[in-house]
Amino acid sequence: MRWFFAMKNAWLQRKNLKRFMTDPGKQIHSLEEITAQRLDKANIAILVLDFDGVLAAHDSMEPSQEAQAWLKKLCLEIGETRIAIFSNKPKSGRITYFSKNFPSILMLYGVRKKPYPDGLMDIAEYKGVTPDRVMLLDDRLLTGMLATCLAYTQGWYFRPPKTDYCRRPIRETFFSFLRVFERGLVRVIG
């Protein structure tokens, strides 16, 4: 059902999805590019982060050391309440990590997975902001970036994603294939 929803809406949002691949302003290549100044310039009230591929490699229970350092710095600059985590895999180890280390960061779980727009719309409503003031950072076109199009939020496409082929070669290869497939599909239909 979710893949049918994604494919149907990818067709409808094909031009918007293609912009994430062609517009440098819609891409992030390193977490350090996201600063308080950049968020303020883009009029972003809430930064929503995907976990797998953005904060860490797939199936990790906590962000990479680099992501942890960046997140601590950003939290000092803008406050934890302006950050949310929305992962399609809200594992209990991750929830525990954020509850202990970043207790005021909103962890969204129990909602329909991306590309459904529900989670992003819920974050905007809960935080009392209009959807256009919410920014999602995600490494997938047909999940995260499509959700931003459908929720009328903003999005930054994160490339290259964080991976760990040594620890999880099959899983990382599978998700690499999905990313290549998504980019190819968007190029063809966009």
Secondary structure, 3 states (H helix, E strand, C coil): CHHHHHHHHHHHCHHHHHHHHHCHHHEECCHHHCCHHHHHHCCCCEEEECCECCCECCCCCCCCHHHHHHHHHHHHHHCHHHEEEECCCCCHHHHHHHHHHCCCCEEECCCCCCCCCHHHHHHHHHHCCCHHHEEEEECCHHHHHHHHHHHCCEEEEECCCCCCCCCCHHHHHHHHHHHHHHHHHHHHHC
